[in-house]
Amino acid sequence: MTRTRLRPRTVSAIAGAAAAVIVAGAVTVPAVSAAPAAPAAPSTPAPAPEQKNALAGRTVFLDPGHQGSAAGHDLRKQVPDGRGGMKDCQTTGATGVNKAAEHTVAWDVVQLVKAGLESQGAKVVLSRPDDTGWGGCVDERAAAANASKADIAVSVHADSTSTGADPVKKGFHIIVPQLPVPDVAVQRVASTTGKAASNQMRDSFKAAGFPPANYAGVVDGIQTRSDIAAVNLTRVPEVFVEMGNLSNPAEADQLASKPGQVKYAVALLDGIVKFLQSTPASTALSPSLPQGSQNPPTGETPQTSSNPLDLSGLQALLPLITQVLQSKDPSSILALIQGQGSDAASDVLKSLLSVVYTAFGGKLPI
């Protein structure tokens, strides 16, 4: 089984190139002369070319939680909560102890995730078009996820436990619905592929080094609730992520920083990619199943990808990426990109760094 991943020698080359630029404080990337290639032994076959577009044909719905403005709408308008009750249409979200706005943190992280997914051929549908205008009520976003027929929907949020600093409560959690859910189609998905997607995201966050939340009854990164409309109304596999606590000073700073947002985005990408590659595309499903559900008909086994995208190389590079981004030196970012080759995981990294550099006020020439 071919795995498209960053190779060890590629990682070493990136580290060396980026470190050299950072230490030198260079403004431009120095030209690098290629060493003469050693002749290949006649008996050694050439390696097969690494495939890209590992996510072609897959659709992901991304919901950056909340929004920056009511934009002429009534945030307190009552809408269905998926349990027979009503709740407020929407909120602008929490504000961190460092003044970071939850809706902006969610938007920035989702832009990174979107770029990474699209670099591998996935179709990405967003719940809202920007971070300033109207993005729809909670029930409208669930309806949009259903209409997208996505293979997975991911709602990205950041929690808040206090109006002041709360350094004790920390960690991520994944919110899952209290079962059963009244809607039969939602119940079917939530209890099967939705549960699998949430568990995978929990595992990916833990693997990335994020601690499970130590508050609000969270058990090993999972919190069960009945009042979240997104998980009560979404008929495609839904993952609702609270990345961290904006009331915790350390987590608030990590959520608001570009290096921190890249780390969160890599964890989200890992969870999404691993789930997609363990399940068949929604378009191949039996018509009797809910649109977007990867729950196969009885007797059928989900087909996994023959060319899985392995993002473990990105995890290994996170300390270096942090160092490069903190320097805010375009030459060091370019060195990191130019030194990494052209495999699929490298393309994901390029897409992430391009988004971050644009946030610094420029555009990378790649």
Contacts in CASP RR format, 6 or more apart in sequence:
PFRMAT RR
TARGET T0000
AUTHOR 0000-0000-0000
METHOD contacts of the structure
MODEL  1
MTRTRLRPRTVSAIAGAAAAVIVAGAVTVPAVSAAPAAPAAPSTPAPAPE
QKNALAGRTVFLDPGHQGSAAGHDLRKQVPDGRGGMKDCQTTGATGVNKA
AEHTVAWDVVQLVKAGLESQGAKVVLSRPDDTGWGGCVDERAAAANASKA
DIAVSVHADSTSTGADPVKKGFHIIVPQLPVPDVAVQRVASTTGKAASNQ
MRDSFKAAGFPPANYAGVVDGIQTRSDIAAVNLTRVPEVFVEMGNLSNPA
EADQLASKPGQVKYAVALLDGIVKFLQSTPASTALSPSLPQGSQNPPTGE
TPQTSSNPLDLSGLQALLPLITQVLQSKDPSSILALIQGQGSDAASDVLK
SLLSVVYTAFGGKLPI
1 306 0 8 1.000
1 307 0 8 1.000
1 308 0 8 1.000
2 48 0 8 1.000
2 50 0 8 1.000
2 51 0 8 1.000
2 306 0 8 1.000
2 307 0 8 1.000
3 307 0 8 1.000
3 308 0 8 1.000
3 309 0 8 1.000
3 310 0 8 1.000
4 50 0 8 1.000
4 51 0 8 1.000
4 52 0 8 1.000
4 54 0 8 1.000
4 307 0 8 1.000
4 308 0 8 1.000
4 309 0 8 1.000
4 310 0 8 1.000
4 343 0 8 1.000
4 344 0 8 1.000
4 345 0 8 1.000
5 309 0 8 1.000
5 310 0 8 1.000
5 311 0 8 1.000
5 312 0 8 1.000
5 313 0 8 1.000
5 343 0 8 1.000
5 344 0 8 1.000
5 345 0 8 1.000
6 312 0 8 1.000
6 313 0 8 1.000
6 314 0 8 1.000
6 316 0 8 1.000
6 317 0 8 1.000
6 340 0 8 1.000
6 343 0 8 1.000
6 345 0 8 1.000
6 346 0 8 1.000
6 349 0 8 1.000
7 343 0 8 1.000
10 339 0 8 1.000
10 340 0 8 1.000
10 341 0 8 1.000
10 343 0 8 1.000
10 346 0 8 1.000
11 313 0 8 1.000
11 316 0 8 1.000
11 317 0 8 1.000
13 339 0 8 1.000
13 340 0 8 1.000
14 317 0 8 1.000
14 320 0 8 1.000
14 336 0 8 1.000
14 339 0 8 1.000
14 340 0 8 1.000
15 317 0 8 1.000
15 320 0 8 1.000
17 32 0 8 1.000
17 335 0 8 1.000
17 336 0 8 1.000
17 338 0 8 1.000
17 339 0 8 1.000
18 320 0 8 1.000
18 323 0 8 1.000
18 324 0 8 1.000
18 332 0 8 1.000
18 335 0 8 1.000
18 336 0 8 1.000
19 320 0 8 1.000
19 323 0 8 1.000
20 335 0 8 1.000
21 29 0 8 1.000
21 329 0 8 1.000
21 331 0 8 1.000
21 332 0 8 1.000
21 335 0 8 1.000
22 323 0 8 1.000
22 324 0 8 1.000
22 327 0 8 1.000
22 329 0 8 1.000
22 332 0 8 1.000
25 329 0 8 1.000
25 331 0 8 1.000
25 332 0 8 1.000
26 329 0 8 1.000
26 331 0 8 1.000
26 332 0 8 1.000
27 329 0 8 1.000
27 331 0 8 1.000
28 331 0 8 1.000
29 331 0 8 1.000
29 334 0 8 1.000
29 335 0 8 1.000
29 338 0 8 1.000
40 46 0 8 1.000
50 342 0 8 1.000
50 343 0 8 1.000
50 344 0 8 1.000
51 307 0 8 1.000
51 344 0 8 1.000
52 120 0 8 1.000
52 343 0 8 1.000
52 344 0 8 1.000
52 347 0 8 1.000
53 120 0 8 1.000
53 121 0 8 1.000
53 344 0 8 1.000
54 120 0 8 1.000
54 121 0 8 1.000
54 273 0 8 1.000
54 277 0 8 1.000
54 305 0 8 1.000
54 307 0 8 1.000
54 308 0 8 1.000
54 309 0 8 1.000
54 344 0 8 1.000
55 117 0 8 1.000
55 120 0 8 1.000
55 121 0 8 1.000
55 122 0 8 1.000
55 273 0 8 1.000
55 276 0 8 1.000
55 309 0 8 1.000
56 120 0 8 1.000
56 121 0 8 1.000
56 122 0 8 1.000
57 121 0 8 1.000
57 122 0 8 1.000
57 123 0 8 1.000
57 281 0 8 1.000
57 283 0 8 1.000
58 121 0 8 1.000
58 122 0 8 1.000
58 123 0 8 1.000
58 151 0 8 1.000
58 276 0 8 1.000
58 281 0 8 1.000
59 122 0 8 1.000
59 123 0 8 1.000
59 124 0 8 1.000
59 125 0 8 1.000
59 148 0 8 1.000
59 149 0 8 1.000
59 150 0 8 1.000
59 151 0 8 1.000
59 282 0 8 1.000
60 117 0 8 1.000
60 122 0 8 1.000
60 123 0 8 1.000
60 124 0 8 1.000
60 125 0 8 1.000
60 150 0 8 1.000
60 151 0 8 1.000
60 152 0 8 1.000
60 153 0 8 1.000
60 154 0 8 1.000
60 272 0 8 1.000
60 276 0 8 1.000
61 124 0 8 1.000
61 125 0 8 1.000
61 126 0 8 1.000
61 127 0 8 1.000
61 144 0 8 1.000
61 145 0 8 1.000
61 148 0 8 1.000
61 150 0 8 1.000
61 152 0 8 1.000
61 153 0 8 1.000
61 154 0 8 1.000
61 236 0 8 1.000
62 110 0 8 1.000
62 113 0 8 1.000
62 114 0 8 1.000
62 124 0 8 1.000
62 125 0 8 1.000
62 126 0 8 1.000
62 127 0 8 1.000
62 153 0 8 1.000
62 154 0 8 1.000
62 156 0 8 1.000
63 110 0 8 1.000
63 126 0 8 1.000
63 127 0 8 1.000
63 128 0 8 1.000
63 141 0 8 1.000
63 145 0 8 1.000
63 153 0 8 1.000
63 154 0 8 1.000
63 155 0 8 1.000
63 156 0 8 1.000
63 230 0 8 1.000
64 103 0 8 1.000
64 106 0 8 1.000
64 107 0 8 1.000
64 109 0 8 1.000
64 110 0 8 1.000
64 126 0 8 1.000
64 127 0 8 1.000
64 128 0 8 1.000
64 131 0 8 1.000
64 156 0 8 1.000
65 93 0 8 1.000
65 102 0 8 1.000
65 103 0 8 1.000
65 106 0 8 1.000
65 127 0 8 1.000
65 155 0 8 1.000
65 156 0 8 1.000
65 157 0 8 1.000
66 90 0 8 1.000
66 91 0 8 1.000
66 92 0 8 1.000
66 93 0 8 1.000
66 102 0 8 1.000
66 103 0 8 1.000
66 106 0 8 1.000
66 157 0 8 1.000
67 90 0 8 1.000
67 92 0 8 1.000
67 103 0 8 1.000
67 128 0 8 1.000
67 131 0 8 1.000
67 133 0 8 1.000
67 134 0 8 1.000
67 135 0 8 1.000
67 136 0 8 1.000
68 92 0 8 1.000
68 101 0 8 1.000
68 103 0 8 1.000
68 104 0 8 1.000
68 131 0 8 1.000
68 132 0 8 1.000
68 133 0 8 1.000
69 92 0 8 1.000
69 132 0 8 1.000
69 133 0 8 1.000
69 134 0 8 1.000
70 90 0 8 1.000
70 92 0 8 1.000
70 134 0 8 1.000
71 133 0 8 1.000
71 134 0 8 1.000
71 135 0 8 1.000
72 134 0 8 1.000
73 89 0 8 1.000
73 90 0 8 1.000
73 134 0 8 1.000
73 136 0 8 1.000
74 89 0 8 1.000
75 88 0 8 1.000
75 89 0 8 1.000
75 90 0 8 1.000
75 91 0 8 1.000
75 92 0 8 1.000
76 88 0 8 1.000
76 89 0 8 1.000
77 88 0 8 1.000
77 89 0 8 1.000
77 137 0 8 1.000
78 86 0 8 1.000
78 87 0 8 1.000
78 88 0 8 1.000
78 89 0 8 1.000
79 86 0 8 1.000
79 87 0 8 1.000
79 88 0 8 1.000
79 89 0 8 1.000
79 137 0 8 1.000
79 138 0 8 1.000
79 139 0 8 1.000
79 140 0 8 1.000
79 229 0 8 1.000
80 86 0 8 1.000
80 139 0 8 1.000
80 229 0 8 1.000
80 233 0 8 1.000
81 87 0 8 1.000
81 139 0 8 1.000
81 227 0 8 1.000
81 229 0 8 1.000
81 232 0 8 1.000
82 139 0 8 1.000
82 181 0 8 1.000
82 182 0 8 1.000
82 183 0 8 1.000
82 229 0 8 1.000
82 232 0 8 1.000
82 233 0 8 1.000
83 181 0 8 1.000
83 182 0 8 1.000
83 226 0 8 1.000
83 227 0 8 1.000
83 232 0 8 1.000
84 182 0 8 1.000
87 138 0 8 1.000
87 227 0 8 1.000
87 229 0 8 1.000
89 136 0 8 1.000
89 137 0 8 1.000
89 138 0 8 1.000
90 135 0 8 1.000
90 136 0 8 1.000
90 137 0 8 1.000
90 138 0 8 1.000
92 101 0 8 1.000
92 103 0 8 1.000
93 101 0 8 1.000
93 102 0 8 1.000
93 103 0 8 1.000
94 101 0 8 1.000
94 102 0 8 1.000
94 158 0 8 1.000
94 159 0 8 1.000
94 160 0 8 1.000
94 246 0 8 1.000
94 247 0 8 1.000
95 101 0 8 1.000
95 102 0 8 1.000
95 160 0 8 1.000
95 246 0 8 1.000
96 102 0 8 1.000
96 160 0 8 1.000
96 246 0 8 1.000
96 247 0 8 1.000
96 252 0 8 1.000
97 164 0 8 1.000
97 165 0 8 1.000
97 166 0 8 1.000
97 246 0 8 1.000
97 247 0 8 1.000
97 248 0 8 1.000
97 249 0 8 1.000
97 252 0 8 1.000
98 246 0 8 1.000
98 249 0 8 1.000
98 252 0 8 1.000
98 253 0 8 1.000
98 256 0 8 1.000
100 246 0 8 1.000
100 252 0 8 1.000
100 255 0 8 1.000
100 256 0 8 1.000
102 157 0 8 1.000
102 158 0 8 1.000
102 160 0 8 1.000
102 246 0 8 1.000
103 131 0 8 1.000
104 131 0 8 1.000
105 158 0 8 1.000
105 243 0 8 1.000
105 246 0 8 1.000
105 255 0 8 1.000
105 256 0 8 1.000
105 261 0 8 1.000
106 156 0 8 1.000
106 157 0 8 1.000
106 158 0 8 1.000
107 130 0 8 1.000
107 131 0 8 1.000
108 261 0 8 1.000
108 359 0 8 1.000
109 156 0 8 1.000
109 243 0 8 1.000
109 261 0 8 1.000
109 264 0 8 1.000
109 265 0 8 1.000
109 268 0 8 1.000
110 126 0 8 1.000
110 156 0 8 1.000
111 355 0 8 1.000
112 261 0 8 1.000
112 262 0 8 1.000
112 265 0 8 1.000
112 352 0 8 1.000
112 355 0 8 1.000
112 356 0 8 1.000
113 154 0 8 1.000
113 156 0 8 1.000
113 265 0 8 1.000
113 268 0 8 1.000
113 269 0 8 1.000
113 272 0 8 1.000
114 124 0 8 1.000
114 126 0 8 1.000
115 351 0 8 1.000
115 352 0 8 1.000
115 354 0 8 1.000
115 355 0 8 1.000
116 265 0 8 1.000
116 269 0 8 1.000
116 348 0 8 1.000
116 351 0 8 1.000
116 352 0 8 1.000
117 124 0 8 1.000
117 269 0 8 1.000
117 272 0 8 1.000
118 124 0 8 1.000
118 351 0 8 1.000
119 347 0 8 1.000
119 348 0 8 1.000
119 350 0 8 1.000
119 351 0 8 1.000
120 273 0 8 1.000
120 309 0 8 1.000
120 344 0 8 1.000
120 347 0 8 1.000
120 348 0 8 1.000
122 276 0 8 1.000
125 144 0 8 1.000
125 145 0 8 1.000
125 148 0 8 1.000
125 150 0 8 1.000
127 135 0 8 1.000
127 136 0 8 1.000
127 141 0 8 1.000
127 144 0 8 1.000
127 145 0 8 1.000
128 134 0 8 1.000
128 135 0 8 1.000
128 136 0 8 1.000
128 141 0 8 1.000
129 135 0 8 1.000
135 141 0 8 1.000
138 229 0 8 1.000
138 230 0 8 1.000
138 233 0 8 1.000
139 229 0 8 1.000
139 233 0 8 1.000
141 155 0 8 1.000
141 230 0 8 1.000
142 229 0 8 1.000
142 230 0 8 1.000
142 232 0 8 1.000
142 233 0 8 1.000
142 234 0 8 1.000
143 233 0 8 1.000
145 153 0 8 1.000
145 234 0 8 1.000
145 235 0 8 1.000
145 236 0 8 1.000
145 238 0 8 1.000
146 233 0 8 1.000
146 234 0 8 1.000
146 235 0 8 1.000
146 236 0 8 1.000
146 291 0 8 1.000
148 236 0 8 1.000
149 236 0 8 1.000
149 282 0 8 1.000
149 283 0 8 1.000
149 291 0 8 1.000
149 292 0 8 1.000
150 236 0 8 1.000
150 282 0 8 1.000
150 292 0 8 1.000
151 236 0 8 1.000
151 237 0 8 1.000
151 276 0 8 1.000
151 279 0 8 1.000
151 281 0 8 1.000
151 282 0 8 1.000
151 292 0 8 1.000
151 294 0 8 1.000
152 197 0 8 1.000
152 236 0 8 1.000
152 237 0 8 1.000
152 238 0 8 1.000
152 239 0 8 1.000
152 272 0 8 1.000
152 275 0 8 1.000
152 276 0 8 1.000
153 234 0 8 1.000
153 236 0 8 1.000
153 237 0 8 1.000
153 238 0 8 1.000
153 239 0 8 1.000
154 201 0 8 1.000
154 238 0 8 1.000
154 239 0 8 1.000
154 240 0 8 1.000
154 241 0 8 1.000
154 268 0 8 1.000
154 272 0 8 1.000
155 230 0 8 1.000
155 238 0 8 1.000
155 239 0 8 1.000
155 240 0 8 1.000
155 241 0 8 1.000
156 241 0 8 1.000
156 243 0 8 1.000
156 268 0 8 1.000
157 240 0 8 1.000
157 241 0 8 1.000
157 242 0 8 1.000
157 243 0 8 1.000
158 242 0 8 1.000
158 243 0 8 1.000
158 244 0 8 1.000
158 245 0 8 1.000
158 246 0 8 1.000
158 255 0 8 1.000
159 173 0 8 1.000
159 213 0 8 1.000
159 242 0 8 1.000
159 243 0 8 1.000
159 244 0 8 1.000
159 245 0 8 1.000
159 246 0 8 1.000
159 247 0 8 1.000
160 245 0 8 1.000
160 246 0 8 1.000
160 247 0 8 1.000
161 169 0 8 1.000
161 215 0 8 1.000
161 216 0 8 1.000
161 245 0 8 1.000
161 247 0 8 1.000
161 248 0 8 1.000
162 169 0 8 1.000
162 247 0 8 1.000
163 247 0 8 1.000
164 247 0 8 1.000
165 247 0 8 1.000
165 248 0 8 1.000
165 249 0 8 1.000
166 245 0 8 1.000
166 247 0 8 1.000
166 248 0 8 1.000
167 248 0 8 1.000
167 249 0 8 1.000
167 250 0 8 1.000
168 214 0 8 1.000
168 248 0 8 1.000
169 213 0 8 1.000
169 214 0 8 1.000
169 215 0 8 1.000
169 245 0 8 1.000
169 247 0 8 1.000
169 248 0 8 1.000
170 211 0 8 1.000
170 213 0 8 1.000
170 214 0 8 1.000
170 244 0 8 1.000
170 245 0 8 1.000
170 248 0 8 1.000
170 250 0 8 1.000
170 251 0 8 1.000
171 210 0 8 1.000
171 211 0 8 1.000
171 212 0 8 1.000
171 213 0 8 1.000
171 214 0 8 1.000
171 244 0 8 1.000
171 245 0 8 1.000
171 248 0 8 1.000
171 251 0 8 1.000
172 205 0 8 1.000
172 210 0 8 1.000
172 211 0 8 1.000
172 212 0 8 1.000
172 213 0 8 1.000
172 221 0 8 1.000
172 241 0 8 1.000
172 242 0 8 1.000
172 243 0 8 1.000
172 244 0 8 1.000
173 212 0 8 1.000
173 213 0 8 1.000
173 216 0 8 1.000
173 218 0 8 1.000
173 221 0 8 1.000
173 222 0 8 1.000
173 223 0 8 1.000
173 242 0 8 1.000
173 244 0 8 1.000
174 198 0 8 1.000
174 201 0 8 1.000
174 202 0 8 1.000
174 205 0 8 1.000
174 221 0 8 1.000
174 222 0 8 1.000
174 223 0 8 1.000
174 239 0 8 1.000
174 240 0 8 1.000
174 241 0 8 1.000
174 242 0 8 1.000
175 223 0 8 1.000
175 224 0 8 1.000
175 225 0 8 1.000
175 228 0 8 1.000
175 231 0 8 1.000
175 240 0 8 1.000
175 241 0 8 1.000
175 242 0 8 1.000
176 190 0 8 1.000
176 194 0 8 1.000
176 195 0 8 1.000
176 198 0 8 1.000
176 222 0 8 1.000
176 223 0 8 1.000
176 224 0 8 1.000
176 225 0 8 1.000
176 231 0 8 1.000
176 240 0 8 1.000
177 186 0 8 1.000
177 190 0 8 1.000
177 224 0 8 1.000
177 225 0 8 1.000
177 226 0 8 1.000
177 228 0 8 1.000
177 231 0 8 1.000
177 232 0 8 1.000
178 224 0 8 1.000
178 225 0 8 1.000
178 226 0 8 1.000
179 187 0 8 1.000
179 190 0 8 1.000
179 191 0 8 1.000
180 187 0 8 1.000
180 191 0 8 1.000
181 187 0 8 1.000
181 190 0 8 1.000
181 232 0 8 1.000
182 232 0 8 1.000
183 232 0 8 1.000
183 233 0 8 1.000
183 235 0 8 1.000
185 235 0 8 1.000
185 290 0 8 1.000
185 293 0 8 1.000
186 232 0 8 1.000
186 233 0 8 1.000
186 234 0 8 1.000
186 235 0 8 1.000
188 289 0 8 1.000
188 290 0 8 1.000
188 293 0 8 1.000
188 295 0 8 1.000
189 234 0 8 1.000
189 235 0 8 1.000
189 236 0 8 1.000
189 237 0 8 1.000
189 238 0 8 1.000
189 290 0 8 1.000
189 292 0 8 1.000
189 293 0 8 1.000
189 295 0 8 1.000
190 231 0 8 1.000
190 238 0 8 1.000
192 293 0 8 1.000
192 295 0 8 1.000
193 237 0 8 1.000
193 279 0 8 1.000
193 293 0 8 1.000
193 294 0 8 1.000
193 295 0 8 1.000
194 237 0 8 1.000
194 238 0 8 1.000
194 239 0 8 1.000
196 237 0 8 1.000
196 275 0 8 1.000
196 278 0 8 1.000
196 279 0 8 1.000
197 237 0 8 1.000
197 238 0 8 1.000
197 239 0 8 1.000
197 275 0 8 1.000
198 222 0 8 1.000
198 239 0 8 1.000
198 240 0 8 1.000
199 222 0 8 1.000
200 271 0 8 1.000
200 274 0 8 1.000
200 275 0 8 1.000
200 278 0 8 1.000
201 239 0 8 1.000
201 241 0 8 1.000
201 268 0 8 1.000
201 271 0 8 1.000
201 272 0 8 1.000
201 275 0 8 1.000
202 212 0 8 1.000
202 220 0 8 1.000
202 221 0 8 1.000
202 222 0 8 1.000
203 271 0 8 1.000
204 267 0 8 1.000
204 268 0 8 1.000
204 270 0 8 1.000
204 271 0 8 1.000
204 274 0 8 1.000
205 212 0 8 1.000
205 221 0 8 1.000
205 241 0 8 1.000
205 267 0 8 1.000
206 212 0 8 1.000
206 221 0 8 1.000
207 267 0 8 1.000
207 270 0 8 1.000
207 315 0 8 1.000
208 263 0 8 1.000
208 266 0 8 1.000
208 267 0 8 1.000
208 270 0 8 1.000
208 315 0 8 1.000
208 318 0 8 1.000
210 243 0 8 1.000
210 244 0 8 1.000
210 264 0 8 1.000
210 267 0 8 1.000
212 218 0 8 1.000
212 220 0 8 1.000
212 221 0 8 1.000
213 221 0 8 1.000
213 223 0 8 1.000
213 242 0 8 1.000
213 244 0 8 1.000
213 245 0 8 1.000
215 245 0 8 1.000
216 223 0 8 1.000
217 223 0 8 1.000
223 242 0 8 1.000
225 231 0 8 1.000
226 232 0 8 1.000
228 240 0 8 1.000
230 238 0 8 1.000
230 240 0 8 1.000
231 238 0 8 1.000
231 240 0 8 1.000
235 290 0 8 1.000
235 291 0 8 1.000
235 292 0 8 1.000
235 293 0 8 1.000
236 282 0 8 1.000
236 290 0 8 1.000
236 291 0 8 1.000
236 292 0 8 1.000
236 293 0 8 1.000
237 275 0 8 1.000
237 292 0 8 1.000
237 293 0 8 1.000
237 294 0 8 1.000
241 268 0 8 1.000
243 255 0 8 1.000
243 264 0 8 1.000
244 251 0 8 1.000
244 255 0 8 1.000
245 251 0 8 1.000
245 252 0 8 1.000
246 252 0 8 1.000
246 255 0 8 1.000
254 260 0 8 1.000
254 263 0 8 1.000
255 261 0 8 1.000
255 264 0 8 1.000
258 325 0 8 1.000
258 356 0 8 1.000
258 359 0 8 1.000
258 360 0 8 1.000
259 321 0 8 1.000
259 322 0 8 1.000
259 325 0 8 1.000
259 326 0 8 1.000
260 322 0 8 1.000
261 356 0 8 1.000
262 318 0 8 1.000
262 321 0 8 1.000
262 322 0 8 1.000
262 325 0 8 1.000
262 352 0 8 1.000
262 356 0 8 1.000
263 318 0 8 1.000
263 322 0 8 1.000
265 352 0 8 1.000
266 311 0 8 1.000
266 314 0 8 1.000
266 315 0 8 1.000
266 318 0 8 1.000
266 352 0 8 1.000
269 311 0 8 1.000
269 314 0 8 1.000
269 348 0 8 1.000
270 311 0 8 1.000
270 314 0 8 1.000
270 315 0 8 1.000
273 309 0 8 1.000
273 311 0 8 1.000
276 305 0 8 1.000
277 304 0 8 1.000
277 305 0 8 1.000
277 308 0 8 1.000
277 309 0 8 1.000
278 302 0 8 1.000
278 304 0 8 1.000
279 294 0 8 1.000
279 302 0 8 1.000
279 304 0 8 1.000
280 294 0 8 1.000
280 296 0 8 1.000
280 302 0 8 1.000
280 303 0 8 1.000
281 294 0 8 1.000
282 291 0 8 1.000
282 292 0 8 1.000
282 293 0 8 1.000
282 294 0 8 1.000
285 291 0 8 1.000
285 292 0 8 1.000
285 293 0 8 1.000
285 294 0 8 1.000
285 296 0 8 1.000
285 297 0 8 1.000
286 296 0 8 1.000
286 297 0 8 1.000
288 297 0 8 1.000
289 295 0 8 1.000
289 297 0 8 1.000
294 302 0 8 1.000
296 302 0 8 1.000
309 344 0 8 1.000
309 345 0 8 1.000
309 348 0 8 1.000
310 345 0 8 1.000
311 345 0 8 1.000
311 348 0 8 1.000
313 345 0 8 1.000
314 345 0 8 1.000
314 348 0 8 1.000
314 349 0 8 1.000
317 349 0 8 1.000
320 336 0 8 1.000
321 336 0 8 1.000
321 349 0 8 1.000
321 353 0 8 1.000
324 332 0 8 1.000
324 333 0 8 1.000
324 336 0 8 1.000
324 353 0 8 1.000
325 333 0 8 1.000
325 353 0 8 1.000
325 356 0 8 1.000
328 360 0 8 1.000
330 357 0 8 1.000
330 360 0 8 1.000
330 362 0 8 1.000
330 364 0 8 1.000
333 353 0 8 1.000
333 356 0 8 1.000
333 357 0 8 1.000
333 364 0 8 1.000
334 364 0 8 1.000
334 365 0 8 1.000
334 366 0 8 1.000
336 349 0 8 1.000
336 353 0 8 1.000
337 349 0 8 1.000
337 350 0 8 1.000
337 353 0 8 1.000
337 364 0 8 1.000
337 366 0 8 1.000
340 346 0 8 1.000
340 349 0 8 1.000
340 350 0 8 1.000
350 366 0 8 1.000
353 364 0 8 1.000
354 363 0 8 1.000
354 364 0 8 1.000
354 366 0 8 1.000
357 363 0 8 1.000
357 364 0 8 1.000
358 364 0 8 1.000
END
